[in-house]
Amino acid sequence: MATLLRLLNRLFTVYFGFLIVGVSFLSYMYPGYLKNLTYLITPSLGVIMFGMGMTLTRADFKRVVLRPHEVALGVFAQYGIMPFVGFVIARFLRLEPLIAVGVVVVGSCPGGTASNVITYFARGDVALSVTMTSVSTLLSPVFTPALVYLLAGKWVEVPVMRLFLFTLQIVLFPVALGVFVRGLLGSRVNRVLGALPVISSITIIFIVGVIIGASADSLHEVGLRTIAAVVIHNTVGLFLGFLLARLLGMEASKARAVAIEIGMQNSGLGVAIAKSHFGVIAALPSAIFSAWHNISGSVLAWWWRRCDNDLETSRI
């Protein structure tokens, strides 16, 4: 069983982005299979957040105290770069109102848990990445609704209080429950921890497939510009995150963690928020982001590792 889990974890880690693209294509071509399952998006995200809570340990919270400046920088950059970059891109590309709102929503979300894996492959500071993800997620019930209200209000009316309560319900409560269950089970929880990445990966793929299926009729009208917005958004986030960290004197491994944390959003949360409050079309940027940021993050990690290997070779 342990061998099978390791194999599945490796499969989803290496090919996750391509699996999402494949499922998205199939869902677009045959939307009838998934488009009526949008009611499962919110509880599915709850499963992911619960799993994240199960992985948190005292060491993760302790690092906030031991490394406050680095964590603060990452969280500040997370909520100070991506939401505003998304707003500027939406204005510059003159996106349709609901697509523009969706770009702002995904930009206002915390870092995604996939960033921790990509940081590992990029030889970045994994502990810093995990801590930034945890802190930005726990702060998301406040920052995400506030930023969406501030920036997306140009296009639609934003129900900020409902957004706050919704984010609290699908983020903070499941994470807190996961932390509680881990404390209750103690070391026995290790038996199921190996399955959590696989469960989360399958759940995210399912969420993206449902949104693509439900939006298939509209994709041909808004698809190319939405994809362009997502690619630019992600690329700028990665670049500015790395640049800011380096300018502030962080070493390369930490700068890589910051860049990946900022560039890779919790797109599942973006899908749930956008779909629940603004409609299925508004969830498209988050669904596309989910596929793209895993591909771009993996390519960037590969490039950084190659640069490291070339540098080590030149020293021999």
N, C-alpha and C positions, 0 to 999 in steps of 0.2 A: 504493500500500500504506500509506504514512504517513497519507494522508488518511482511509483506511478505519479505521485504528487510532484516529485522533483522534475519528472519528465514534462508533466503538464505545465508546471510553473515556467520552465524554460521555454516551452512552446509558445505560451501566451506572452512571455517577456520579449522574445525575439520577434515574433510575428504579429504582435497585438495590433499594430497600426494596419497591417495588411488584412488581418481578419476583419477589422471594422470596415475597411474599404470594400472587401468582398461581400460582407453581409449588407452593407449599404446599397451596393449595386443590385444584389438580388432583391432587396426590399423595394428598390425603385422600380425594377422590372416587374415584380410580382407583389404589388402593395397590399393585395387583399388578405394576405396571411397575417400581417402584423398591425395594419392601420387602425384596427378597432380595439387595440390593447393599450391605448394611451392612459387608461385609468390605472394601469399597473406601474407607471413611471415613478410616482411619488413613493409608494411602498418599496419599490426596487432600490431607489436611492437610499431609503432608510436602512436597507440591508447593508449597503456599502458603508454608510456612516457607522453603523453598529460594528462592522468588521474593523473599521479604523480605530474605534474606541477599544476594541479587544487587543489591538497591537500596542497600545500606549503603556508605558511603564513609568515608574517613578523617575528613572534616569532621564526620560524625555522632558519631564517637568523641571527637573533639577537643572538641566542645561539652560533653561530660560534665565535662571539666577546666575549661573556661572558664565554665560556668554550673552549678557543683555544687549550689548551694543550691536553685535552681529545679528542677533535675532531681530532687534528693533529695526535695523537697516533693511533686512529682508522683508519684514512685514510692511514697513513704510513704502518700500519700492513696489511691493505687491499691490497695495491699494492706491499708491500715488502715481503709478505709471500706466498700468493696463486699462483702467477705466477711462482715463483722459485720452490715451492713445486711441482707444476704440471710438470715443466720441469724435475725435478729429477725423479719423478714417471714414466714419459714417457720413460726416458733413462733406468731406472732400470728394467721396465717390457718389454723393447724392443718392444714398440708398433709400429704398422704400421705407416708410416710417416703421413698420413692424420689424423689418430686417435690421434697421438702425438700432432699434430698441434691443434686439437680440444681441447685437455686437456689444452694446454697452453692458448688458446683463452678464455675458460671459467674461467681459473684462473686469467686472466688479466682483467676481467670485474669488474665493481663496485658491491657493495652489492645490493641484491635484496630487493624489497619492502616487500616481505613476512617476511623478518627478523624482521621488526617492530612488526608484529603480534606475531611471535614466542617469541620475547623479552618480550612482554606483558604477555604471558602465563608463561614465565620463571621467572616472577617477577624481570625482569631486568629494567634498566633505559631506558624507551621508548623514552623520549625526546632526549637522547644522540643517540639512535639508528636511529631515524628519521633524525637527523642532520648529522650523519655520512653517511647515505644512500644518502642524498641530495648532500652533498659535494663531495663524491666519484663519484656520477653520473655526476655532473657538470664538474668534472675534467677528466672524462673518454675519451673525444675526444682527449686528449693529452696523457694520461698515457696508455690507452689500445692499441692504434696502436704502440706506442714506445716499450712497453713490448713484444707485439707479434713479432715485427720486431727483437728485441734483442734475443728472446728465440726461436721462431719458425723458424728463418732463417736457422737453422741447417738442417731442413728437406725440406723446400720449399722456393721459392722466395716470399718474402712478399712485396706487393705493399703498402708501408707505407703511401704514400700521399693519395691514394684512400681510404685506411682504415680510415685515419684522416677525410677526407671529408664525408665519409659514416657515421661514428660515430657522427660527427657533425650534419648531416642531420637527423638521426633517434633518437638522444638523445637530444641534446641541443635545437634544433629548436622546437620540440614538447613540451618539458618541458617549454621553454620560452613562447610559445603560451598558454599553460595551465595557467601559472602564470598571463599572460596578461588578459586572459578571466576571471580569478577569480577576478582580480582587477577591471575589467569592470563591472562585474555583482554584485560585493559586496556581501551582505548577501543573495541575491537571489540564489547564487551558492549552498547554503546549501541544497536546494531541490534535487540536483542531486548527492551530495557527497556520500550519502548512497548507491547509485547504483554502484559507481566506483569500490569497491573491487570485486563485483560480475562480472562486465564486465572484469576486469583485469584477474580474475581467469579463466573465460571461454576462454578468448583469449590465455592465456598461455597453457591451456589444448589443445586448437585447434592447436597451434604452435607445441607442442610436438607430437601430433597425426600425423600431416602432415609429420614431419621429420621421425618418426618411419615408417610410411607407405611408404615414398619414399626410405627408407633404408632397407626395409624388406628383400630384396634378399641378402644383405650383412651382416645382423645382426648375422646370425648363424655362420659366420666366425670370427667376431671380437667382438661379444657380451659379452662373459664371461670376457675377459681381459679388455674390456672397462668398464664394470660394476665394476670390481675389482679396476681399476684405479680411478674411480669416488668415490667409497666408501672410499678408502684410502685418496684421496685428501681432501674430505670433513671432514673426521675424524681428520686428521692432522691439518687442518685449525681451526677447533673448539678448539682442544687441545692447539695449540700454541697461539691462540688468547687469551684464558683465562689465560694461564700461563704467557704470556707477560704482560697482564694488571695487574695481581696480583703482579708480580715481581716489577712492577713500582709503586706499592702502591695504586692501585685503589680498592675501596670497591667492595664487591661481586656483587651487582646489576649492577654496571658499567662494571665489568669484564665479566659478562654474556652478556651484550649488545655487547661488543667488540667481544667476541667469536662467537656469533651468526651472527653478521654483517660480520665477516671474513669468516665464514664457509658457509654462504648462499649467493651464487652469483646471479647476474642478468643473469640467464641462457637463458632467452629469447633474450637478446642482444647477448649472445654467439652464439645462434642458427643463428640469422640473419647475424652476421659477418662471421661466419664459412661457412654458406651455400652460401653467396653472393660472397666470395672471394676464397674459397678453395674447395667447393663442398659439396654435401649432406652428405657424409661419415664423413667429418670433423665436421659436426654439431651434430653427435651422442653423444659425451660426454656431450655437453650442454643439450641435450634432456633428457638423463639419469639422469644428475645432477639435473634437474628440479624436477624429481620425487623423487629422493633419499634425497635431502637436506631438503625437506619438511617433510619427514618421520623421518629422524634422528633428525632434529630440534625439532619436536613435542615430540619425545621420550625424548630428553635431557631436554626440558622444563618441561615435566611431572616429570622427575627424580628430578630436582632441586626443584620443588614445593613440592614433597614428602619429600625431605630432610628438607625443611623449616617447613613443618607440623610436622615432627618427632621432630625437634628441639623445636618447640613451645610447643608440647605435653610434652616433657621431663622437661620443665620449670614450668609446672603447678603442 
